[in-house]
Amino acid sequence: MEEQKTPVTYNKETEKTKEPLVVNIIDPNTLEIIKTLSPQDLGYEEDIETYKKEIEQLAYELARGTETEAGYDKKMVLDKVDEDGQIIKGSPRIILKESELVDRVLEASITGNDVKIPLYVTESNYYVEDIPLLEDVLIASYTTYFNPSDVDRNKNIELSANAINNVVVGSGDIFSFNIMTGPRVEENGYKPAPEIINKKLVMGIGGGVCQTSSTLFNVVDQLPVKYVERHHHSLDIGYVPKGRDATVSYGTLDFRFQNTSGAPFLIKAIYDNGSLTIEVRTSKKYEDTFIAE
């Protein structure tokens, strides 16, 4: 007997449709979804290169921020020591590895897996037990002078000097003058005083702060450091020799250096009536690290 076959029919209402794949980008700290991507909608299957550029732009914005949102990248705020010898904690350096995030998203776009943002955190590199000993040995010092009667300018020097006083710079740490001093605005106590802008002497809030940054440069230039960022004034400034300055402007020009000595050191800033002295000190056990061969 011939087997009778039952015809198969499909009902469009009951047919199961395949859900499009999505990639969730996860904050590794909060485990919250901060972005959901649809590879199909972004053209993953049609044009992989264009899709990759979209992901690269997203990684760039997540790392460095946009006009409305801050990025994950953060520069290190170095620790300080208070008058009682206690550590005032700063914050670590945080880097979002953009290329790694792009690779993870591309891989996840095949299966629709979640992706955690690759964040790399670097803490200041020193031993807590060294803190009481970092003032023991003077390894570098530099003094500049100013007019004691220029009250407002001198106040700006004093505030910026206090901001970098007792900063601990660990081995490999990057010091940023702008980060440690913060915005030079009236709300932070800074006064209007002459400053150099485009080869002209004009009045500006925080004028005189460059004397602190330039004094600091002449101190750390005696040490094994690597300069990350440094700028010259457009005019001679007088309080340091020509070419021995480090001009700063919050939000644009910074003075940054990396401690490549292999040992931690402490910055001491001594403001006096008419002079600013900045010292670098370290523990006796690290003294030989800073002695030039």
N, C-alpha and C positions, 0 to 999 in steps of 0.2 A: 504494500500500500504506500502511496506517495504521502510523505509527511506534509501536513498542512501548516503553513507558516503564517503567523499573525503579523500584519504590517506594523512597522514602528512609525509613530507620528510625533512631532515636536510641537509643543505649545509655547508660543513666545512669552506668555505670561509667567510660565513656570520655569523657563530656561534660566539656568544660573549663569550670570555674567561674571567674568573675572574682575576683581577689584584692582585698580591700578596700584602699582607699588609706590610706597612713600618712604622717604628717609627722614627720620627724626634726628635733629642735632640736639644733643643733651649737654647741659651744664654739668661738669663733673663734680662740682661742689654741692649744688642743690638737687641734682638729678632731675631738674625741670627741663621740659622741652622748650627750647628757645626759638626753634625754627623747624618747620616741616616742609620738605621739598617733594615735588612730584617729578621724578626724572622724565616721565612720559610727556608731561606738559611743557617741560623745559627743553624738549627736543633731544633727549639722550640717545634715542634710537636712530634719529634722522641725521644728526650732525654732532658727533661726539666732541669735536674741537670747540664749537660754539658753546656746548654744554659745559665743557671744562672751564672756559673763560668766565661763565656765569658763576661757577663755584669758586674760582679764584677771586672774583670780585667780592663775593660773600665773605670768604675767608679774610680778605683785606679789611673789610668793614668791621667784622667781628673782632679782629685783632686791634685795629687802630682807631675804631670809632667813626661816627658820622657827626654831622652838625648837631644832631639832636640826642645822640646816645654815645656814652663813653665806651671805649673798647676794652678788651681784656688785658692788653699790654699795659704794664705799670713799671715805671722806673723805681729803683730802690731808694727808699728813705733810710739813711743810715741811723744807727742807734747813737744816743748821746749818754753822757754820765752827768747826773745831777750833783749838787753840792755835797750830798751825803754819800756819794759814791755808788748810788743806785742807778741801774740801767733804765733809761727812757727808751722804750722800744720804738723803732721806726716801722718799716714795712718792707717785705721782700720784693725782689725784682720778679715780675711775672711776664712770660713770653708765650703767646699763642703761636705755635709752629704752623704757619699758614700752609706750607707745602704738604705737611703731614695730614692736615685736615682735608685738603683737596684729595689726596690719595685715598683716605678713608671713605670719603663721600663717593668717589668714583667706584670703589669696590662695593660699597653698600648699595649702590644704584642697581646692581644686578639682582640682588635678592630682597632689597627693601629693609635691611637691618638698621637699627639705631646706631648713631655715631656719637661718641663722647668727644668733646673738644680737647685736643692735646695741649695742656698747659704745663709749662716748665717753670718751677719756682726755685729761686736762688736766694738763700738767706745770707746775711752778713757773715763773713768767714773769720771768726775769732773764737777763742776759748773764754768763757765767762770768768774762769779763775784768773785770767790775765788782767782783768779790768783794774784791780787795785794796784797793779805794778806798772801800768802804762805811762805813768808820770815820772818814772824813775830816771830815765836817761834822756837828755836833750840831744837830738840828732840834727836839727836844723832850725834856724831862726832868721827873721828878717823884720826890719823896722822901717816904716815910712812916717813922714811928718806932715802936719797940717796946721792951719791958722787957728789957734784956740778961740778966737773971737767970732768965727763963722759958725754961730750956734746951730742953725738948722742943718747945714751940711754935716757938721760934726755929729749931730743926733743920728743922721742916716748911717754914718760910719759906725757909730756905737751899736745901733740896732742890728746891723748886718754882722758885725763882729760877734755880738752875743749869740746870734743864730748859728754860727759855725764853731763857737767855743765848746770844747769837750765832745766833739764828734769823734766817734770811733770808726776808723777806716780799716776794715779787715783785709786780709790777703785776697787779692782779686776783686775787691769791691770797687765800684765806680762812684766817685763823689761828684755830685751836681750842685753847683753854687745856687742855682735858681730853686732847686727843690728844697735845699736846706734853709734858705732865707725866706722863701715864699714870695707872694706878690708884694711889691713895694708900693703900697697904697696908704692913704691917710688913715684908713681904718686900722692899719697895723702900726700906726705911730710915725710913719715916714713924713718928712717935711719937703716943701718946695725948695730946691737949691739948683745952682747951675749944673748943667750936664752937656756933653758934647753930642750933637746929632747932625749928621751930614756936614761935618767940618764947621759947624757953628755952635757957639756957646749959648744955650737957651735955658730957661727955667723949666724944671720938671720935678715931679714927685720922686724923691729918692736919689736926687743928685748927690754924688759923693760915694755911693756904694761901690763904684768901680775901684776906689782906692783900697777897699777891703779885698776884692777879688784879685787885684793886681799884686797886693802884698802877699796874698796866699800863693799866687803863682810863683813868686820869687822864693818862697819857702820850699814848696814841693819840687821846684826845679832842681833842688839839691839832692833829690831822692830818686830811687829807681821807680819811676812812674811812666805811664803811657798816656799821652794826651788824646782824649776822645773828642774834645771840642774846645777851641780857643780862638778869640778874635782880638784884633788890634783896634785902638781908637783911631779916628780919622785925623786927629791932631795930637801933637805932643802934649803930655799931661803934666810933666814936671816932677811929680813925686816919686817916679821910678825912671831909670834910664830909658832912652828911646828903644822901642822894640821889646821892652821887658814888661809890658802891660797885658791885661786880660779884661777887656770890656764886656759888660753883661747888660742885658735888657730882658726883663721877665717876659717870657712867652716867645722870644725871638732868639736872642743871643745868650749863650750859656758858657760857663767855664766848667768843663768836666775832665776828670782824669781818672785813670785806673791804677790802683796800687799793685804794681807788678814786683814788689820787693820780696814777696814770700812770707811777710810777717805783718802783723797789725801795728797801727800807730794811732796816736791821739793828737788831735789838733787843739791847740790852746791859743786863744785870741785875747790879748791884753790891751784894752783901750785905756789911754791916759790923756791928760790934758795936753794936747798938741802932738800926740804920737800914737801909732798903732803898731804893736809887735805881735807877730804870729809865730808860734813855735810848733814844732813837731816833736813829740816825745814817744818813747816806747819802753818796754821792759828791758832790764839788763840782759836777759837771756837772748834777746833779739838784736842786741847792739851791733854785733859783727855783721849782721845782714845788711846794714845800711852803710858800712864802711867801704868806701871806694877802693877797688884793687889797684 
